[in-house]
Amino acid sequence: MKVVTFLNYKGGISKTTLTRTFATKMAMDYGKKVLCLDLDENCGLTASFGLVKDKGLCDMFYLLVDSEADPNELISNTDVSGVDIIRANRKLSQANKMMADDVTGDQAGQLREQLKKVENDYDYVVIDCPAAETIAVRSAIVASKEVIVPCDANQDCIDAVQRVKATVAEMKKYNPRVAIRGVLMSRVQNNSVWRECLDYDFGPEAPKFQTYIRESVDVKKSGFARMSIHEFNRNCVAARDYDNFIAEYLGLPFPHPEAPYVNQ
């Protein structure tokens, strides 16, 4: 079972769209069994599956703070075959308040230990993180093998990638094998600002994926419709780019070789 965290400390960059697309594509196109963890109190990933529970503490809260909790009792099925989720709601913020100010000792590894209880049930665990440097986010990094960082053409976003790099480096003392798999440029437009951004070098600790996700109004529309981008319009440029991203991630040929980044 591979644990993959999706993280940037800058919001509004289609991170949750990326997380959901990764999960659904892995399940629907590649036959993988995927468990989603919604670590964001804004519960965007949970809402995208229509599963928000407004009252009471959410399932993700118990996974984070109760070492005796059984993950199997916290898992909800989604409407996508092969994709399950441990849900969030706005009360998830209480989990961070109950955890220590610093991730140390048992807290650093608690989420990792909890996920061992389901490691034979899933091929992937994907974690959708908030755009904040919380203790729960640090625990997610410790539990992960890879971190994928979406980024757009914004200096604040580029700076946030550097902060993610620093956090991952710090968490290596608890998990030496965790690494940033890559930076995925998203919401790309054909202008001079973006051309300059696409050439930006984040350093060897954060290589960029060859694929980038082009801007498409269908991404926002699919979010309002509570649908994946492929359910909404699988022929839009963003959907084709996500196809290429998953193929690149898996080391497979690009299914859409006409994309502008393929032969660069």
C-alpha positions in Angstrom: 0.0 0.0 0.0 1.4 3.4 -1.0 0.4 6.5 0.9 0.5 9.7 -1.2 -0.1 13.2 0.3 -1.3 16.1 -1.8 -0.1 19.4 -0.2 0.6 23.0 -0.8 0.3 25.7 1.8 -1.4 28.0 -0.8 -5.1 27.4 -1.3 -7.2 27.7 -4.4 -5.0 25.7 -6.7 -7.2 22.7 -7.5 -5.5 20.5 -4.9 -8.7 18.7 -4.0 -9.6 18.3 -7.6 -6.2 16.7 -8.1 -6.7 14.4 -5.1 -10.1 13.2 -6.2 -9.0 12.8 -9.8 -6.0 10.7 -8.8 -8.2 8.5 -6.6 -11.0 8.0 -9.1 -8.7 7.5 -12.1 -6.6 4.9 -10.2 -9.8 3.0 -9.3 -11.7 3.3 -12.5 -9.0 3.1 -15.1 -6.3 1.0 -13.4 -8.4 -1.2 -11.1 -6.8 0.0 -7.9 -8.4 0.1 -4.5 -8.1 3.6 -3.0 -8.8 5.0 0.5 -9.1 8.8 0.6 -8.3 10.7 3.8 -9.8 14.2 4.0 -7.6 16.2 6.4 -9.1 19.6 5.6 -11.7 21.0 7.9 -13.2 22.7 4.8 -14.1 19.1 3.8 -13.8 19.7 0.1 -12.9 16.1 -0.7 -15.7 14.8 1.5 -18.2 17.2 -0.1 -17.1 16.2 -3.6 -18.5 12.8 -2.9 -21.6 14.2 -1.2 -20.8 12.8 2.2 -20.5 15.7 4.6 -21.7 15.0 8.1 -22.4 18.3 9.7 -23.2 17.2 13.2 -20.8 15.7 15.7 -17.1 15.0 15.4 -16.0 13.6 12.0 -14.5 10.2 11.3 -11.1 11.8 10.5 -11.0 13.3 14.0 -11.0 9.9 15.6 -8.4 8.5 13.3 -6.0 11.4 14.3 -6.5 11.5 18.0 -7.6 8.0 19.2 -4.9 5.4 18.9 -7.5 2.7 19.8 -9.9 3.7 16.9 -10.5 1.1 14.3 -10.1 2.6 10.8 -12.4 0.0 9.4 -15.3 1.5 11.5 -14.5 5.0 10.2 -14.5 4.3 6.5 -17.4 5.3 4.2 -18.0 4.0 0.7 -18.3 6.6 -2.1 -20.3 6.4 -5.3 -17.1 5.5 -7.2 -16.4 1.7 -7.2 -13.0 1.1 -5.6 -12.8 4.4 -3.8 -13.6 4.8 0.0 -13.1 7.8 2.3 -12.6 8.8 5.9 -14.6 11.9 6.1 -13.9 15.4 7.5 -16.1 18.2 8.6 -15.4 21.6 10.2 -15.0 20.2 13.7 -11.8 18.5 12.4 -10.0 21.6 13.7 -10.4 20.3 17.2 -8.1 17.5 16.4 -5.1 19.8 16.1 -6.1 21.5 19.4 -5.9 18.1 21.1 -2.5 17.2 19.7 0.7 18.6 21.1 2.2 21.8 19.7 5.0 19.8 18.1 4.9 16.4 16.4 7.0 14.2 18.7 7.1 10.6 19.7 3.9 8.7 19.3 2.0 11.6 17.7 4.4 11.7 14.8 3.7 8.1 13.9 0.1 7.7 15.0 -1.5 8.1 11.6 1.1 5.8 10.1 0.4 3.2 12.7 -3.4 3.5 12.1 -3.0 3.0 8.4 -1.1 -0.2 9.0 -4.4 -1.7 10.1 -5.8 -1.4 6.5 -2.6 -1.9 4.5 -3.8 -5.2 3.1 -7.1 -3.7 1.9 -5.9 -0.9 -0.4 -3.4 -0.2 -3.1 -3.3 3.5 -2.4 -4.1 5.9 0.4 -4.4 9.5 -0.8 -4.5 12.4 1.7 -6.0 15.7 0.9 -4.3 18.3 3.2 -5.4 21.8 4.1 -3.4 24.8 3.0 -1.9 25.2 6.5 1.0 24.0 8.4 -0.9 22.0 11.0 0.2 19.1 13.2 -2.1 16.8 11.3 -0.4 17.7 8.0 2.9 16.8 9.6 1.5 13.5 10.7 0.3 12.9 7.1 3.8 13.5 5.8 5.2 11.0 8.3 2.7 8.4 7.2 3.5 9.0 3.5 5.9 7.6 0.9 5.3 10.5 -1.5 4.2 14.1 -1.5 2.7 15.7 -4.6 2.6 19.5 -4.7 0.3 21.3 -7.1 1.4 24.9 -7.9 0.1 27.8 -10.1 1.7 31.0 -11.4 1.7 32.9 -8.2 4.7 34.0 -6.2 2.9 33.1 -2.9 2.3 29.6 -4.3 5.9 29.2 -5.4 7.0 30.4 -1.9 4.6 27.8 -0.4 6.3 25.0 -2.3 9.5 26.0 -0.6 7.8 25.7 2.8 6.5 22.3 1.8 10.0 21.3 1.0 11.2 22.4 4.4 8.4 20.6 6.2 9.1 17.3 4.3 12.8 17.7 5.1 12.0 18.2 8.8 9.7 15.1 8.9 12.4 12.9 7.5 13.7 12.4 11.0 10.5 10.4 11.6 10.2 8.9 8.1 13.5 9.0 6.2 11.9 7.5 3.1 9.3 10.2 2.5 10.0 12.5 -0.5 8.4 15.0 -2.8 7.5 12.9 -5.9 7.0 16.1 -7.9 5.5 19.5 -8.4 2.5 19.6 -10.7 1.8 22.9 -12.4 -1.9 23.6 -12.5 -4.3 26.1 -14.1 -1.7 26.8 -16.8 -2.5 29.6 -19.3 -0.8 30.5 -22.5 0.8 33.8 -21.4 4.3 35.2 -20.6 3.8 34.9 -16.8 3.1 31.2 -17.1 5.9 30.6 -19.6 8.3 32.0 -17.0 6.7 30.0 -14.2 7.0 26.7 -16.2 10.7 27.3 -16.3 11.0 27.8 -12.6 13.5 25.4 -10.9 12.3 24.2 -7.4 15.6 22.3 -6.9 16.4 18.5 -6.9 14.2 17.9 -3.8 11.1 19.0 -5.8 11.3 18.0 -9.5 8.5 19.1 -11.8 6.3 16.7 -13.6 6.5 17.0 -17.4 2.7 17.2 -17.5 0.9 20.3 -16.5 -2.8 20.9 -16.1 -4.2 23.6 -18.4 -6.8 26.0 -17.2 -10.4 24.9 -18.0 -13.6 26.4 -16.8 -15.0 22.8 -16.6 -12.8 22.1 -13.5 -14.8 24.7 -11.6 -18.1 23.6 -13.1 -17.4 20.0 -12.2 -16.8 21.1 -8.6 -20.2 22.8 -8.4 -21.8 19.7 -9.9 -20.1 17.4 -7.3 -18.7 15.4 -10.1 -15.1 14.4 -11.1 -13.7 16.3 -14.1 -14.0 13.1 -16.2 -17.6 12.6 -15.2 -18.4 16.2 -16.1 -16.4 16.5 -19.4 -13.7 13.9 -20.0 -12.8 15.6 -23.3 -11.9 19.0 -21.9 -8.2 19.9 -21.9 -7.9 19.6 -18.1 -9.3 16.0 -18.1 -6.9 15.0 -20.9 -4.0 16.6 -18.9 -5.0 14.6 -15.8 -5.0 11.5 -17.9 -1.4 12.3 -19.0 -0.4 13.1 -15.4 -1.6 9.7 -14.1 0.2 7.9 -17.0 3.4 9.9 -16.2 3.1 9.0 -12.5 2.8 5.3 -13.4 5.6 5.4 -16.0 3.3 4.8 -18.9 3.1 6.4 -22.3 1.0 9.6 -22.6 -2.5 8.7 -23.8 -2.8 12.2 -25.2 0.5 12.9 -27.0 -0.9 16.0 -28.8 -0.6 17.9 -25.5 1.9 20.8 -25.8 4.2 19.6 -23.1 4.7 16.0 -24.4 7.4 16.7 -27.0 9.1 19.7 -25.3 
